[in-house]
Amino acid sequence: MPRPDRKRFRRAAAWGGAALAGLAWLGWPQAEAPVAVPPPAASAAVAAAPPRAVPPPAPAPFSAAGASDRRAQRALWQQRLARAEEALEAYRDATRYPHDSQPLDPRSEQADPHAPIREERRLADAGDPEGPVLETTQERLFVQGVEPVRFTVSLRGADGRRLPLRVLHASARELTEPGQASLYPEVPLSFNDEGSAGDLQAGDGVHGAALQAHAQGFAGLSGPIRVEVVLRVDERESRTFFDLLYTDRPPATWQGGVRETMEDGSLVFHLRADVREAGRYVVSGRVVDARGVPFALLRFNEEVPTGVQEFRLTLFGRLVRDARPAFPVALRDVTGFLLHREGFPDRSLMPSRDGIVHVSQDHALDGFGEAEWSSEERSRYLDELGRDVARARAEVERPGP
């Protein structure tokens, strides 16, 4: 066996040591184990492979001040989100039904358009909380044609008992603009506690009087009337007054009964009227269920030409679905007026139709529509309020500390 060439071995070792020393001087990391050299085919595959995406660096952690600021911002946006959600739901709930068909609270003053107007006023000095209280009632504010109006005055002590009083003088007159003379004379009224001339019960301490404007000197008037009352309580004289708006000649009168139709899941009442003066008419009617409980207020508000016309009062289907009234329902207490765009008074009254005007057929609840009211305006507002909610929610859910 040939002996190895010692000179060649020593020469190769010397060259290898020199190469390693040079790499170490250049900063190349020294490996503790031999590094495998890939074959030529593997090297070509690695060179041909696309470069891998380098992940972005992780965000720097919040500082203590930054974390506190972010928490404060999130708390603020949480409040804004709650308000935005509340506004959205409130608007959706308030516009679920159309303007001309709304729920009616039985305790609302709209439930009875002729409920007496009651007022109280203390007659003593402002510093005396125990002074007597003057109580007044007025049967109605808007009066048309031959409709009568009843007024009462009474005095109540601190213990709630009636106190004696005297009515020295009472009269009704046209209420004119300053400096303008009236064409109608002043009419005396008789307030009494004798159960006559407008007083309902004798000796109860409540003094009453009635005014029928058409028969008591105000025929032809269209405007305000003031009733003034002069009282004596002990040795003190006091005054009070009542105002009403009177229309003697109506711009339109009702004709015939009422017919009903079912249209698009809603119940429509059709009322005929002979319109003498064209313009915008506002008509209101109340709907009560079979038990007499008011649950809907219907309105008509449109321009109407002269001649025999129909006023439509629509009971919206979704309102019936939600209220679930006992059928048959009844339309009652219909009032209306012609609206004047300029001047005073701003309206001319139609005759009111008091009490039950029409009783409906016995409709089933599933015959009424379930859809909420929709319009371009409502959709636009719902979209805008929805965007407010989405923006606030995005800020609340934004990553933070």
C-alpha positions as CSV (number, residue, x, y, z in Angstrom):
1,M,0.0,0.0,0.0
2,P,1.5,3.4,-1.0
3,R,2.3,5.7,1.8
4,P,0.5,9.0,1.9
5,D,2.2,12.1,0.7
6,R,2.9,13.8,4.0
7,K,4.0,17.0,2.3
8,R,0.8,17.3,0.3
9,F,-1.3,16.6,3.4
10,R,0.6,19.2,5.4
11,R,0.2,21.7,2.5
12,A,-3.7,21.2,2.3
13,A,-4.1,21.5,6.1
14,A,-2.2,24.8,6.0
15,W,-4.4,26.2,3.2
16,G,-7.6,25.1,5.1
17,G,-6.5,26.7,8.3
18,A,-5.7,29.9,6.6
19,A,-9.1,30.0,4.9
20,L,-11.0,29.4,8.2
21,A,-8.9,32.1,9.9
22,G,-9.9,34.5,7.1
23,L,-13.6,33.8,7.5
24,A,-13.4,34.3,11.2
25,W,-11.8,37.7,10.6
26,L,-14.7,38.7,8.3
27,G,-17.3,37.9,11.1
28,W,-18.7,34.6,9.7
29,P,-20.2,32.6,12.6
30,Q,-18.3,29.6,13.5
31,A,-20.2,26.3,13.5
32,E,-19.6,23.7,16.0
33,A,-20.7,21.0,13.6
34,P,-19.9,20.6,9.9
35,V,-22.4,22.4,7.6
36,A,-24.0,20.2,4.9
37,V,-23.6,21.6,1.4
38,P,-26.8,21.0,-0.7
39,P,-26.4,19.3,-4.0
40,P,-26.5,21.4,-7.2
41,A,-30.2,20.4,-8.0
42,A,-31.4,21.4,-4.5
43,S,-29.6,24.7,-4.8
44,A,-31.3,25.5,-8.1
45,A,-34.8,24.7,-6.6
46,V,-34.2,27.0,-3.7
47,A,-33.0,29.8,-5.9
48,A,-36.1,29.4,-8.1
49,A,-38.6,29.4,-5.2
50,P,-40.4,32.8,-4.6
51,P,-39.4,34.8,-1.6
52,R,-41.5,34.3,1.5
53,A,-43.6,37.2,2.8
54,V,-42.0,38.7,5.9
55,P,-44.6,39.2,8.7
56,P,-45.0,42.8,9.8
57,P,-43.5,43.6,13.1
58,A,-45.7,43.3,16.1
59,P,-47.2,46.7,17.3
60,A,-45.4,48.3,20.1
61,P,-47.3,47.9,23.4
62,F,-49.3,50.8,24.7
63,S,-47.6,53.0,27.2
64,A,-49.4,53.6,30.5
65,A,-50.6,57.0,29.3
66,G,-51.7,55.6,25.9
67,A,-53.6,52.8,27.5
68,S,-55.4,55.2,29.8
69,D,-56.3,57.5,26.9
70,R,-57.6,54.6,24.8
71,R,-59.8,53.4,27.7
72,A,-61.2,56.9,28.1
73,Q,-62.0,57.0,24.4
74,R,-63.7,53.6,24.5
75,A,-65.8,54.6,27.5
76,L,-66.9,57.8,25.6
77,W,-67.8,55.8,22.4
78,Q,-69.7,53.3,24.6
79,Q,-71.9,56.2,25.8
80,R,-72.3,57.4,22.2
81,L,-73.3,54.0,21.1
82,A,-75.9,53.7,23.8
83,R,-77.3,57.1,22.8
84,A,-77.3,56.2,19.1
85,E,-79.1,52.9,19.7
86,E,-81.6,54.6,21.9
87,A,-82.3,57.3,19.3
88,L,-82.7,54.7,16.5
89,E,-85.1,52.6,18.5
90,A,-87.1,55.7,19.7
91,Y,-87.5,57.0,16.1
92,R,-88.4,53.5,14.8
93,D,-91.0,53.2,17.5
94,A,-92.4,56.7,17.1
95,T,-92.8,56.3,13.3
96,R,-94.2,52.7,13.2
97,Y,-97.6,54.1,12.3
98,P,-98.5,56.9,9.8
99,H,-99.1,60.5,11.0
100,D,-102.9,60.2,10.3
101,S,-103.4,57.0,12.4
102,Q,-101.8,57.1,15.9
103,P,-102.3,55.3,19.2
104,L,-104.6,57.1,21.6
105,D,-104.0,57.0,25.4
106,P,-107.4,56.8,27.1
107,R,-106.0,59.4,29.7
108,S,-105.0,61.8,27.0
109,E,-107.0,65.1,26.5
110,Q,-107.3,64.0,22.9
111,A,-109.5,61.1,23.9
112,D,-112.4,63.5,24.7
113,P,-112.3,66.8,22.7
114,H,-115.1,68.2,24.8
115,A,-113.7,67.5,28.3
116,P,-114.0,70.6,30.5
117,I,-111.0,72.9,30.7
118,R,-110.1,73.2,34.4
119,E,-107.9,75.9,36.0
120,E,-107.0,76.9,39.5
121,R,-105.7,80.2,40.8
122,R,-104.9,81.3,44.3
123,L,-106.6,84.5,45.3
124,A,-104.4,85.4,48.3
125,D,-101.1,87.3,48.3
126,A,-98.1,85.4,47.0
127,G,-96.7,85.1,50.5
128,D,-99.8,83.4,51.9
129,P,-99.8,79.7,50.8
130,E,-103.1,79.1,52.8
131,G,-105.3,81.5,50.8
132,P,-108.4,80.4,49.0
133,V,-108.2,78.9,45.5
134,L,-110.5,80.0,42.7
135,E,-111.5,77.0,40.5
136,T,-113.0,77.5,37.0
137,T,-114.2,75.2,34.3
138,Q,-115.0,75.8,30.6
139,E,-116.9,73.2,28.6
140,R,-115.2,73.8,25.3
141,L,-112.8,76.2,23.7
142,F,-113.9,75.9,20.0
143,V,-117.6,76.6,19.4
144,Q,-119.6,76.4,16.2
145,G,-123.1,77.5,15.3
146,V,-125.8,76.8,17.9
147,E,-123.5,74.8,20.3
148,P,-123.8,76.0,23.9
149,V,-120.9,76.5,26.3
150,R,-121.1,76.2,30.1
151,F,-118.8,77.9,32.5
152,T,-118.4,77.5,36.3
153,V,-116.6,79.3,39.1
154,S,-116.1,78.1,42.7
155,L,-113.9,78.8,45.7
156,R,-112.0,76.2,47.7
157,G,-110.3,76.6,51.1
158,A,-107.1,75.1,52.3
159,D,-109.1,72.2,53.8
160,G,-110.7,71.4,50.5
161,R,-114.2,72.6,51.4
162,R,-116.3,75.0,49.3
163,L,-116.3,78.7,50.5
164,P,-119.0,81.2,49.8
165,L,-118.5,83.7,47.0
166,R,-120.7,86.3,45.1
167,V,-120.7,87.0,41.4
168,L,-121.1,90.7,41.1
169,H,-121.1,91.0,37.3
170,A,-120.6,88.7,34.2
171,S,-120.8,89.5,30.5
172,A,-119.6,88.2,27.1
173,R,-118.2,90.4,24.4
174,E,-116.3,90.1,21.1
175,L,-112.5,90.2,21.7
176,T,-111.1,92.7,19.2
177,E,-107.7,94.0,18.3
178,P,-106.5,97.1,20.3
179,G,-108.1,100.2,18.9
180,Q,-110.7,98.3,16.9
181,A,-114.5,98.7,17.8
182,S,-116.8,95.7,18.0
183,L,-119.9,95.3,15.8
184,Y,-121.5,93.1,18.5
185,P,-123.0,94.4,21.8
186,E,-121.9,93.2,25.2
187,V,-124.2,90.4,26.5
188,P,-124.8,89.9,30.2
189,L,-124.6,86.4,31.7
190,S,-126.1,85.0,34.9
191,F,-123.8,83.0,37.1
192,N,-125.9,81.4,39.8
193,D,-126.0,78.5,42.2
194,E,-129.7,77.9,41.8
195,G,-129.7,75.0,39.4
196,S,-130.8,77.1,36.4
197,A,-129.4,79.0,33.3
198,G,-126.3,76.8,33.1
199,D,-125.9,75.8,36.7
200,L,-126.3,72.0,37.1
201,Q,-126.9,71.7,40.9
202,A,-128.4,74.2,43.3
203,G,-126.6,75.0,46.6
204,D,-123.4,73.1,45.9
205,G,-121.2,76.2,46.0
206,V,-120.4,76.0,42.3
207,H,-121.8,79.0,40.3
208,G,-122.6,78.2,36.6
209,A,-123.7,80.0,33.5
210,A,-124.2,79.1,29.8
211,L,-123.7,81.0,26.6
212,Q,-125.3,80.2,23.2
213,A,-123.5,82.7,21.0
214,H,-125.8,82.4,18.0
215,A,-128.9,83.1,20.0
216,Q,-127.4,85.7,22.3
217,G,-126.3,88.4,19.9
218,F,-123.2,86.9,18.1
219,A,-124.8,85.5,15.0
220,G,-122.5,86.0,12.0
221,L,-119.4,86.4,14.1
222,S,-116.2,84.4,13.3
223,G,-113.6,85.2,15.9
224,P,-112.9,85.2,19.7
225,I,-115.3,85.9,22.5
226,R,-114.3,86.8,26.0
227,V,-116.5,86.1,29.1
228,E,-115.5,88.3,32.0
229,V,-116.6,87.6,35.6
230,V,-116.3,90.0,38.6
231,L,-116.3,88.2,42.0
232,R,-116.4,89.2,45.7
233,V,-114.7,87.0,48.2
234,D,-115.1,88.3,51.8
235,E,-114.3,92.0,51.3
236,R,-112.0,91.5,48.4
237,E,-113.0,91.9,44.7
238,S,-111.4,89.7,42.0
239,R,-111.8,89.0,38.3
240,T,-111.5,86.1,36.0
241,F,-112.2,85.5,32.4
242,F,-112.8,82.7,29.8
243,D,-111.9,82.9,26.1
244,L,-113.5,80.9,23.2
245,L,-113.2,80.8,19.4
246,Y,-116.6,81.0,17.7
247,T,-117.6,80.3,14.1
248,D,-121.2,81.0,13.2
249,R,-121.2,80.0,9.5
250,P,-119.3,76.7,8.9
251,P,-117.2,76.3,5.7
252,A,-118.5,72.8,5.2
253,T,-121.3,70.6,6.6
254,W,-121.5,66.9,7.1
255,Q,-123.9,64.8,4.9
256,G,-125.2,61.3,5.4
257,G,-123.6,58.5,7.3
258,V,-120.3,56.8,7.1
259,R,-119.2,53.9,4.9
260,E,-116.2,51.7,5.6
261,T,-113.8,49.7,3.3
262,M,-110.7,47.5,3.8
263,E,-107.8,48.8,1.8
264,D,-104.3,47.4,1.9
265,G,-104.8,45.8,5.3
266,S,-106.3,49.0,6.9
267,L,-109.9,50.0,7.7
268,V,-111.0,53.2,6.0
269,F,-113.9,55.3,7.2
270,H,-115.4,57.6,4.4
271,L,-117.3,60.7,5.6
272,R,-119.2,62.9,3.1
273,A,-119.4,66.6,3.5
274,D,-120.7,69.5,1.4
275,V,-117.7,71.8,1.1
276,R,-118.7,75.5,0.6
277,E,-115.2,77.0,0.9
278,A,-112.2,75.2,-0.7
279,G,-108.9,74.9,1.3
280,R,-107.0,72.7,3.7
281,Y,-109.3,70.8,6.0
282,V,-108.1,69.1,9.2
283,V,-110.5,66.5,10.5
284,S,-110.0,64.2,13.6
285,G,-111.9,61.2,14.8
286,R,-111.5,58.9,17.8
287,V,-111.8,55.1,17.6
288,V,-113.0,53.0,20.6
289,D,-113.2,49.2,20.9
290,A,-116.3,47.2,21.8
291,R,-115.7,47.9,25.5
292,G,-115.6,51.7,24.9
293,V,-111.8,52.0,25.4
294,P,-110.2,54.7,23.1
295,F,-107.2,53.3,21.3
296,A,-106.7,55.2,18.0
297,L,-106.8,58.9,16.9
298,L,-107.4,59.3,13.1
299,R,-106.7,62.5,11.1
300,F,-107.3,63.9,7.7
301,N,-105.2,66.9,6.5
302,E,-105.5,67.7,2.8
303,E,-106.6,70.3,0.3
304,V,-110.3,69.9,-0.5
305,P,-112.2,71.5,-3.4
306,T,-115.8,72.8,-3.2
307,G,-118.8,70.5,-3.6
308,V,-119.7,67.1,-2.1
309,Q,-116.4,65.5,-1.0
310,E,-115.2,62.5,1.0
311,F,-113.0,62.8,4.0
312,R,-111.0,59.6,4.6
313,L,-110.0,58.5,8.1
314,T,-107.7,55.5,8.0
315,L,-107.3,53.0,10.8
316,F,-103.8,51.6,10.1
317,G,-103.5,47.8,10.0
318,R,-100.4,47.5,12.1
319,L,-101.9,49.7,14.8
320,V,-104.9,47.3,15.0
321,R,-102.5,44.3,15.3
322,D,-100.6,45.9,18.1
323,A,-103.6,47.3,20.0
324,R,-105.7,44.1,19.6
325,P,-109.0,45.9,20.2
326,A,-112.3,44.1,20.8
327,F,-114.4,44.3,17.6
328,P,-116.6,45.8,16.4
329,V,-114.9,49.2,16.9
330,A,-116.7,52.6,16.8
331,L,-115.7,55.9,15.3
332,R,-116.8,58.8,17.6
333,D,-116.4,62.5,18.3
334,V,-115.4,63.8,14.9
335,T,-114.2,67.4,14.7
336,G,-113.0,69.4,11.8
337,F,-112.0,72.9,10.6
338,L,-110.8,74.9,7.6
339,L,-107.3,76.1,8.2
340,H,-106.5,79.7,7.3
341,R,-102.8,80.3,6.4
342,E,-102.9,84.0,7.3
343,G,-104.8,86.2,9.7
344,F,-106.7,85.6,12.9
345,P,-108.5,83.4,13.8
346,D,-106.5,80.7,12.0
347,R,-109.5,78.4,11.5
348,S,-113.2,78.2,10.6
349,L,-115.0,75.4,12.4
350,M,-117.1,72.6,11.0
351,P,-120.0,71.3,13.1
352,S,-118.7,68.6,15.5
353,R,-120.2,65.1,15.4
354,D,-120.4,64.2,19.0
355,G,-120.8,60.6,20.3
356,I,-120.7,57.5,18.2
357,V,-120.7,58.3,14.5
358,H,-120.3,54.8,13.1
359,V,-119.9,51.2,14.3
360,S,-117.7,48.9,12.2
361,Q,-118.3,45.4,11.0
362,D,-116.8,42.5,13.0
363,H,-113.4,42.2,11.4
364,A,-110.8,39.6,12.3
365,L,-107.4,40.7,13.4
366,D,-105.6,38.5,10.8
367,G,-107.3,40.5,8.1
368,F,-105.2,43.6,9.0
369,G,-101.7,44.2,7.7
370,E,-98.6,43.5,9.8
371,A,-96.2,45.8,8.0
372,E,-94.9,49.0,9.6
373,W,-95.5,52.3,7.9
374,S,-92.9,53.2,5.3
375,S,-92.0,56.4,3.5
376,E,-89.0,57.9,1.8
377,E,-88.4,60.3,4.8
378,R,-88.6,57.5,7.4
379,S,-86.2,55.3,5.4
380,R,-83.7,58.2,5.1
381,Y,-83.8,58.9,8.8
382,L,-83.5,55.2,9.8
383,D,-80.5,54.9,7.5
384,E,-78.8,57.9,9.0
385,L,-79.4,56.8,12.6
386,G,-78.2,53.3,11.6
387,R,-74.9,54.7,10.4
388,D,-74.4,56.5,13.7
389,V,-74.9,53.2,15.5
390,A,-72.5,51.4,13.2
391,R,-69.8,54.1,13.6
392,A,-70.0,54.1,17.3
393,R,-69.9,50.3,17.5
394,A,-66.8,50.2,15.3
395,E,-65.0,52.6,17.6
396,V,-66.0,50.5,20.7
397,E,-64.8,47.3,19.0
398,R,-61.5,48.7,17.7
399,P,-58.6,46.8,19.2
400,G,-57.0,48.5,22.2
401,P,-55.0,47.8,25.3
